[in-house]
Amino acid sequence: MDADDYFPKHVVDQGRDILVELCHSLEAQPPKSLEEFYAHTHSATEHFNDLRSAFEDAGSELETAARESIGFDADVKELIATRDR
């Protein structure tokens, strides 16, 4: 997303902050199961949802392909299952 001018840098930076917080959360409370891991990622996804209007205001959007490009070794659909909430 950093390399694509379609995505506004200031909003991408906010998304990066969400991912950094996710990493801190995972380090502070390592998940013992995939379900616990998904709970962490669902929370991060909901924070990404809060960026939706910021992307739209900048003439962009955070489409599924961009969300999926973030990537973890888990079921991508489950990682971002809360994206439409």
N, C-alpha and C positions, 0 to 999 in steps of 0.2 A: 504494500500500500504506500510505503514511503516513496517508491520509485514511480508511482503512477500519479500524474498531475490531476487526475479526476478526483482524487481524494484530498480534501483540504488538510494541509499540514497541521494546523492547530487542533483540528479534531482528531486526526490520527495520533497526535501526541497524547491526547486525552485517553484514547484507546490503549496506547502503550502503557499509560499509568495504570489502567485497569488490569492489564496483564501482569505488570510488576506486582501489583497488590495481590493478584491471584497467586503468583509465585511465593510471595511472603506468607500468604495464608497456608499454602501447601507445605511450606517449610516449617511453619509454626505448629501445624496440626496435620502431620502426614496422614493421608487417607489409608485406612487398613483394608479397604475394598474398593472395587470399581464404583459401587454405589456412592460411597463417601467422596470419591474423586468427582463424580458427576454432581454432587451437591455443591462442591466448590465451583465447578465450571458453570453451573446454572446461575449461581450468584453473579459471577463475572458477566455472563451473557445478559442478565437483567440490567447490569450497569451499562453494557453496550447498547441495550434498547433505549436507555435514557439519552444516548447520543444521537438517536435517530433524527430529531428535529434539527440538531446542529449540522448534521450532514446535509439535510434537505435545505436548510437556510443558505448553505454554501453552494447549492446547485449540484449536490452529490447524493449518494445514498450508500448505505452499508448493506449490500446485497449478500445473499447466501454464499456466493463464491468467495467473496472477501472474508467472510467469517470462517469459512472452511479452510482458507489458506493459512490460518493461524496455526492449526494442526497440533494434535496430540496423538499418541498411539492408543486410541480408543475409538469407539463408535462415534463418528462425527455428528451424526443426527442426534444422538443422545447428549453429546457435549453441549449442543446449542439448542436443546429441546425447548427451552423457555424463550426463544427468540420472538415468538409471536404473542407474548403476554403483554 
